Amino acid sequence: MIHVSGLRKVYGNGVVALDGVDLDVREGEIFGVLGQSGAGKSTLLRCVNLLERPTAGTVTVDGRELTTLGQAELRRARQGIGMIHQHFALLSSRTVAGNVAFPLEVAGVPRTRRAARVRELLELVGLADKASARPAQLSGGQKQRVGIARALAAGPKVLLSDEATSALDPGTTQSILALLKRLNAELGLTIMLITHEMHVIKAICDSVAIMRDGRIAEAGTVAELVARPGSLLTREIFPLPEPAPSGTVTLTFAGRADEPVISGLVRRFEVDVNVLGGSLEELGGRTVGRLRVRLDGGDRAGALAYLRGRGVLVEEAGPEEISAESAGGTGTAEPIEAAGVVEEAR
């Protein structure tokens, strides 16, 4: 649904915001772009609907290469791309219904059809009783729901989210994420969101790209990345001290975290298992776990082979410790800032 190729954005002051970005977002998925301040993720999002015109490269959305379109064609193409903003961007002089109706007015939709569409959208986002309210009378979560309804007014296939939950409290954030997940399922929306919050990725994203210094450091489905040796995403979701102490083994259980694999290991191979750290998370509807252990005694080699045969990702630490590059990753696993950062100014 979204294809970005060789995207480069250089500003007049010489700042390189995007440096050769290639990205594919599949139809119907929720795709998260994660990165710290200044990584280029906001610039990437604005280039997808050409609010920022890239210096080089192409952007294709729903089969149309936007970078080749004139202004009139681009305006029509943008009707298929909704946008929700971090700070709501509502018109204070208009009611809730008036804010949602605004893009329909611009598109020349007749009044009767506008009114029906606004009622439908406010019902969809749970604000049917707030049609006559002003933005100043709403909570932050309600304002964001109005922003989402407005973004859906023209019936887009793609929804872009610019840090839509970062200005909200944790409880409200969860309700907005649940709403986006429901809209994705019910409307078949393709959602591309940028965030600095790891819990957003864990809560709703099917795929993710990690950005650093204007480039994609790692990208793929969440399931693929947690099963990849040296994955940056895995190390952020399951933080363990790095580098791993020599002689230890890091185990990632993707979808098998509820099986008694460790107890079977002890019985079969008579090894002593000392758990040094780990955690469990719900990712994409599956329980995924990561453990760091030391295996002593018994048939250690047989135990590791058994784990691999059970679909467990095994990363051994030692003189020949696996690095992200040697394991097919995209670079060293330097931590990224996953929460609490201030969004990039650009």
TORSE-894730 format. One line per 10 residues: for each residue x, y, z of C-alpha. Coordinates in pm, 1 decimal. Layout:
TORSE-894730
X,Y,Z; ...
***
This chain:
TORSE-894730
0.0,0.0,0.0; 291.0,235.0,75.4; 622.1,199.1,-107.9; 910.7,435.6,-40.3; 1227.6,402.7,-246.3; 1558.7,586.0,-213.1; 1397.3,866.8,-18.1; 1629.9,1153.9,63.5; 1547.6,1488.9,221.9; 1807.6,1764.3,260.7
1705.4,2101.7,401.4; 1846.4,2434.1,289.9; 2079.8,2453.4,589.1; 2245.4,2129.4,479.1; 2074.7,1907.9,738.2; 2015.3,1558.1,596.8; 1685.5,1443.7,750.1; 1640.8,1132.8,534.4; 1930.5,946.7,377.6; 1821.3,677.3,133.3
1510.4,535.4,301.2; 1345.6,225.4,151.4; 1022.0,109.7,311.7; 719.7,-106.7,231.6; 392.1,-102.8,424.2; 153.1,-380.9,334.1; -217.7,-324.4,279.9; -421.7,-358.7,598.0; -134.9,-364.2,846.1; -40.3,-132.1,1131.1
317.4,-23.0,1069.7; 514.1,156.8,1339.9; 819.2,377.4,1287.2; 1024.1,397.3,1607.2; 1318.3,625.4,1677.1; 1469.3,879.9,1905.2; 1458.4,1255.6,1862.8; 1611.4,1368.6,1533.8; 1600.5,1023.8,1372.0; 1391.4,1154.9,1081.1
1065.7,973.3,1147.5; 842.6,1285.1,1136.8; 1003.5,1394.4,811.5; 943.5,1047.5,668.2; 575.6,1060.4,760.7; 527.8,1403.4,601.2; 703.4,1285.2,288.0; 454.9,997.6,254.6; 171.7,1242.6,181.1; 412.0,1499.9,33.0
353.0,1767.1,294.7; 732.0,1761.8,265.4; 859.0,1710.9,-88.9; 1164.8,1482.9,-86.9; 1492.7,1592.4,-239.0; 1522.0,1255.5,-414.7; 1342.6,921.7,-428.3; 984.8,812.6,-487.4; 670.5,767.9,-278.6; 393.7,540.0,-403.2
61.7,509.9,-217.5; -212.7,273.5,-331.2; -41.9,229.1,-667.4; 5.4,601.9,-741.9; 351.2,755.3,-744.1; 281.5,1079.3,-559.6; 617.3,1235.6,-638.2; 520.3,1263.4,-1007.6; 182.3,1430.6,-955.2; 95.5,1794.4,-1010.9
-73.6,1994.6,-736.3; -431.6,1929.5,-850.5; -374.4,1553.7,-884.8; -188.1,1547.2,-553.6; -479.9,1712.3,-373.3; -712.4,1442.3,-507.2; -468.1,1166.9,-412.0; -442.3,1302.9,-57.7; -815.1,1238.8,-10.5; -716.6,873.7,22.4
-466.2,953.1,300.9; -591.7,1059.8,644.1; -366.6,1232.5,899.0; -395.8,1256.3,1276.6; -172.6,1492.4,1472.5; 1.9,1492.0,1807.7; -167.2,1811.2,1931.6; -508.0,1754.2,1769.1; -502.2,2064.8,1540.7; -873.3,2132.7,1593.4
-1042.5,2460.1,1498.0; -1148.6,2624.7,1825.0; -1415.4,2833.3,1650.9; -1599.4,2523.0,1528.6; -1802.5,2260.1,1706.9; -1698.4,1895.4,1709.7; -1931.0,1830.7,1416.0; -1793.4,2135.1,1234.5; -1436.4,2012.7,1275.1; -1520.0,1669.8,1136.0
-1715.6,1827.5,849.4; -1436.9,2066.2,750.2; -1251.4,1841.0,499.7; -1584.9,1745.9,343.5; -1669.3,2112.9,295.5; -1333.5,2169.3,127.7; -1403.4,1872.0,-101.5; -1740.5,2020.3,-198.0; -1958.5,1745.3,-47.1; -2325.8,1857.1,-30.2
-2461.3,1960.6,309.4; -2700.4,1664.4,353.7; -2432.0,1409.4,277.1; -2188.4,1593.9,503.4; -2426.3,1580.9,797.0; -2489.5,1209.3,750.9; -2118.7,1134.4,723.7; -2036.9,1338.4,1035.0; -2302.3,1152.7,1238.0; -2161.8,821.3,1116.9
-1804.1,914.0,1209.2; -1886.7,1051.9,1552.7; -2073.8,731.2,1627.7; -1773.1,531.9,1509.0; -1532.7,707.0,1748.5; -1775.7,715.6,2041.5; -1858.2,1087.2,2039.6; -2214.5,1094.8,1907.9; -2322.6,1298.1,2212.7; -2050.6,1562.7,2163.7
-2146.4,1692.9,1819.6; -2237.5,2040.3,1948.3; -1948.4,2074.0,2195.0; -1647.6,2300.4,2138.4; -1290.3,2167.1,2152.0; -1226.7,2358.1,2477.0; -1498.0,2148.8,2644.4; -1331.4,1818.1,2559.3; -1068.1,1606.8,2729.8; -743.5,1525.1,2550.9
-866.2,1180.3,2453.9; -1191.9,1321.6,2317.8; -1002.2,1580.8,2113.8; -790.9,1305.9,1960.5; -1104.4,1107.2,1875.8; -1236.8,1414.3,1694.0; -904.5,1431.2,1507.5; -937.6,1066.7,1409.6; -1296.6,1117.1,1290.9; -1187.2,1417.0,1083.2
-901.7,1214.0,930.8; -1153.6,948.0,825.7; -1403.0,1192.2,675.3; -1307.5,1138.0,311.9; -1296.2,758.1,350.0; -917.5,712.9,318.4; -745.4,378.8,269.6; -435.4,498.2,455.7; -417.1,664.8,796.6; -97.4,841.9,906.4
-46.8,903.5,1277.5; 201.9,1164.9,1395.5; 270.3,1077.9,1762.3; -104.9,1060.4,1820.8; -77.7,937.4,2181.2; 231.2,1114.7,2314.3; 30.0,1404.5,2463.4; -212.0,1171.1,2643.9; -207.9,1001.2,2982.9; -150.1,621.7,2991.8
-515.9,524.3,3034.5; -631.9,749.9,2751.3; -344.3,627.8,2534.6; -467.0,270.2,2569.6; -819.5,369.7,2465.7; -691.6,552.1,2156.6; -470.9,256.5,2060.9; -769.1,23.6,2102.1; -971.5,253.7,1875.1; -700.7,251.1,1606.3
-680.7,-127.4,1627.9; -1056.9,-153.5,1587.1; -1062.2,84.9,1290.3; -784.3,-115.9,1128.4; -990.0,-434.2,1164.1; -1334.5,-295.5,1079.8; -1243.0,-60.1,794.9; -939.0,-242.5,656.3; -731.7,71.7,710.6; -359.7,66.0,651.1
-209.7,261.0,941.9; 141.7,403.9,951.3; 231.7,561.7,1282.6; 542.1,720.3,1422.5; 623.5,695.6,1789.0; 899.6,711.0,2045.4; 699.6,488.9,2280.6; 784.2,119.1,2279.3; 453.1,24.6,2440.1; 271.8,154.2,2129.6
471.1,-86.9,1913.6; 398.0,-374.0,2152.0; 28.1,-290.8,2176.9; -86.9,-267.5,1815.6; 186.4,-287.4,1550.5; 214.2,-573.1,1301.6; 542.2,-443.7,1158.0; 802.7,-190.9,1265.1; 1095.9,9.0,1132.0; 1363.1,148.0,1361.4
1514.5,474.5,1239.2; 1855.4,621.7,1320.2; 2019.9,926.7,1166.7; 1775.2,942.9,876.4; 1810.2,576.7,784.3; 1621.9,254.3,850.1; 1835.1,51.8,1091.1; 1597.0,-244.8,1099.9; 1256.1,-327.8,955.1; 1019.9,-622.6,935.2
719.5,-779.1,1099.8; 733.4,-792.6,1476.7; 730.4,-1173.4,1457.7; 1027.3,-1176.8,1218.6; 1232.7,-933.6,1422.5; 1192.5,-1104.1,1759.4; 1318.0,-1425.4,1595.1; 1621.3,-1257.3,1434.7; 1964.2,-1287.8,1601.8; 2094.4,-950.4,1716.8
1759.3,-776.9,1660.6; 1749.8,-417.0,1783.2; 1377.2,-444.0,1849.3; 1416.4,-755.0,2065.2; 1686.0,-591.4,2273.4; 1463.7,-291.0,2335.3; 1149.2,-487.7,2418.8; 1341.5,-727.1,2644.4; 1623.5,-519.5,2795.2; 1910.2,-727.2,2934.2
2260.0,-602.9,3018.5; 2479.7,-583.7,2708.8; 2715.9,-731.6,2614.8; 2613.2,-1072.1,2745.9; 2863.5,-1225.6,2990.8; 3089.5,-1488.5,2835.8; 2950.2,-1838.6,2864.8; 2586.3,-1733.8,2893.5; 2307.1,-1810.9,2650.2; 2021.6,-1577.9,2554.7
1699.9,-1759.0,2461.0; 1406.0,-1604.4,2276.7; 1079.3,-1798.0,2286.6; 859.0,-1666.4,2005.6; 513.1,-1815.0,2054.4; 636.9,-2098.8,2278.7; 675.4,-1910.8,2605.4; 393.7,-2110.2,2770.6; 556.5,-2449.6,2704.9; 772.7,-2625.2,2969.9
1085.7,-2615.5,2754.2; 1332.7,-2547.0,3036.7; 1206.0,-2827.1,3260.8; 1228.1,-3063.8,2963.0; 1583.8,-2947.0,2907.6; 1684.2,-3031.5,3265.3; 1523.9,-3376.4,3256.2; 1657.0,-3480.4,2916.9; 2013.0,-3349.0,2934.2; 2081.5,-3323.2,3310.2
2204.9,-2966.0,3282.4; 2187.1,-2707.3,3560.3; 2000.7,-2396.9,3441.3; 2074.7,-2070.8,3621.8; 1834.3,-1795.9,3506.8; 2014.6,-1458.4,3512.2; 1731.8,-1241.5,3379.7; 1437.2,-1224.6,3144.9; 1078.9,-1118.4,3084.9; 756.9,-1202.3,2901.2
557.4,-976.9,2668.3; 240.8,-998.9,2459.1; 332.2,-920.8,2097.6; 91.6,-956.8,1808.4; -139.0,-1175.2,2013.6; 141.9,-1414.8,2111.5; 334.6,-1454.1,2432.7; 703.3,-1396.8,2365.9; 977.0,-1442.2,2623.5; 1349.9,-1374.6,2646.9
1578.2,-1536.5,2903.0; 1947.4,-1514.7,2974.9; 2075.1,-1834.8,3133.8; 2392.7,-2018.7,3221.5; 2397.2,-2391.0,3142.0; 2636.9,-2608.8,3340.7; 2703.8,-2981.7,3355.8; 2535.4,-3257.9,3156.6; 2505.9,-3252.2,2778.2; 2523.9,-2877.9,2709.7
2562.0,-2915.6,2332.4; 2267.3,-3153.3,2319.0; 2061.7,-2914.5,2528.5; 2127.0,-2624.3,2290.0; 2044.3,-2841.9,1988.4; 1720.4,-2943.5,2161.0; 1626.7,-2580.0,2216.1; 1690.9,-2491.0,1852.7; 1483.6,-2789.6,1744.8; 1195.4,-2657.5,1955.1
1200.7,-2327.1,1765.8; 1385.9,-2130.0,2032.8; 1630.2,-1861.9,1913.2; 1963.6,-1940.5,2082.7; 2240.1,-1677.0,2103.8; 2558.3,-1790.1,2273.8; 2795.7,-1536.9,2429.7; 3168.9,-1592.4,2436.2; 3484.4,-1523.1,2235.4; 3283.9,-1572.3,1916.1
2974.0,-1391.9,2043.1; 2716.6,-1325.8,1773.7; 2705.2,-962.3,1665.6; 2414.2,-803.0,1484.3; 2616.3,-778.1,1164.7; 2753.4,-1133.1,1164.2; 2406.2,-1267.0,1241.4; 2247.2,-1089.2,946.9; 2126.0,-781.1,1134.0; 2181.4,-421.7,1043.7
2436.3,-298.9,1294.1; 2539.7,-298.6,1655.2; 2268.2,-322.2,1913.4; 2324.5,20.8,2062.1; 2014.4,103.1,2269.2; 1764.3,348.9,2131.8; 1557.6,583.0,2343.2; 1223.2,407.2,2366.4; 1024.1,642.8,2590.2; 1016.5,992.7,2723.6
1199.2,1167.5,2443.1; 1088.1,1499.4,2305.0; 976.2,1472.2,1942.9; 1212.9,1607.7,1685.7; 1154.5,1972.4,1600.2; 1131.7,1888.0,1234.9
***
